[in-house]
Amino acid sequence: MPCTIMLQKMKKTSLSIVILSYNVSGLLSKCLISLQKAIRWIACEVIVIDNASSDASAEMVEKKFPWVTLVRNTKNLGFAAGNNVARKIVDGEFILFLNPDTFVYESTIRETLDYISKHKNVGVITCKMELPDGRGLDKDARRAFITPWIGLTHLFLKLDRIFPKSKLFSKYWYGYLSPDKLHEIDVAQGAYFLTRRSILDKLDWFDEDYFLDGEDIDLCWRIKNSGWKIVYFPEVKIIHFKGVSKGKADGMTKKKVKLSEKIRYRTTGVDSMRMFYTKSLWSRYPLILNLIILLGIGFLKFLRVTKTIVFG
């Protein structure tokens, strides 16, 4: 029995699960089906925020999952603003931001919630993420902040691909640490992001200047600078059908995407990188280095635009 039905008589829930969805009806359905087992004995609520989908996602949720609280946005607000809609709705002490393109295993939510509940200095916890069809780990489950050195080795020289286990060159994806080891990280991916409601309220939730990509990095930056730990907890996992909501096809959801939209989505990460650097790191480095970094980010955006135009 889904938790929202089981807990109708309870005054307060311990967990609110927020799923922001955009044109991934099939995957959203599979995600919610997996959640039914994962939350069976947890005092929680599930909130789906539909970001003005055109594929009848909202209608599907209403018909198949009446125990879910559905919110319909009138336009695509992006990830940050879309998730922030839940701010006035959620009732839980803990908030789990979950992507609709995920499959949640039965023990994942229970064990991560138990860990963060027992460790009072942990502000965010995430889990191991695996890509479908045996494609291995989603490396973005654990990331470091993009400093000038990490930007050089990861984005431009790509030395972490050549030396994947080097502590010097593979800091961004923590390649020098086993993916099976519990450890602290800088950034937890928004695909599975379990945090405390009190932290979100204090820090004003996601920064809505970010449309897509970068908002989880920005929030983690503010959380860590407030003295909280961010933990990668690999003892449980999810499957992440990554990239679908950015217009990619994964065999389960097919979408025709205009060139302008492809360019927008494939460069939004670069734009977010520039925004994060100027907001959070600019004051830490000399002006000449900052200008070089901005030129590098601009060049990276040019390459992505060109590649999208030429190869689609």
Secondary structure, 3 states (H helix, E strand, C coil): CCHHHHCCCCCCCCEEEEEEECCCHHHHHHHHHHHHHHCCCCCEEEEEEECCCCCCHHHHHHHHCCCCEEEECCCCCHHHHHHHHHHHCCCCCEEEEECCCEEECCCHHHHHHHHHHHCCCEEEEEEEEECCCCCCECHHHEECCCCHHHHHHHHHCCHHHHCCCCCCCCCCCCCCCCCCCCEECCEECCCEEEEEHHHHHHHCCCCCCCCCCCHHHHHHHHHHCCCCEEEEEEEEEEEECCCHHHCCCCCCCCCCCCHHHHHHHHHHHHHHHHHHHHHHHHHHCCHHHHHHHHHHHHHHHHHHHHHHHHHC
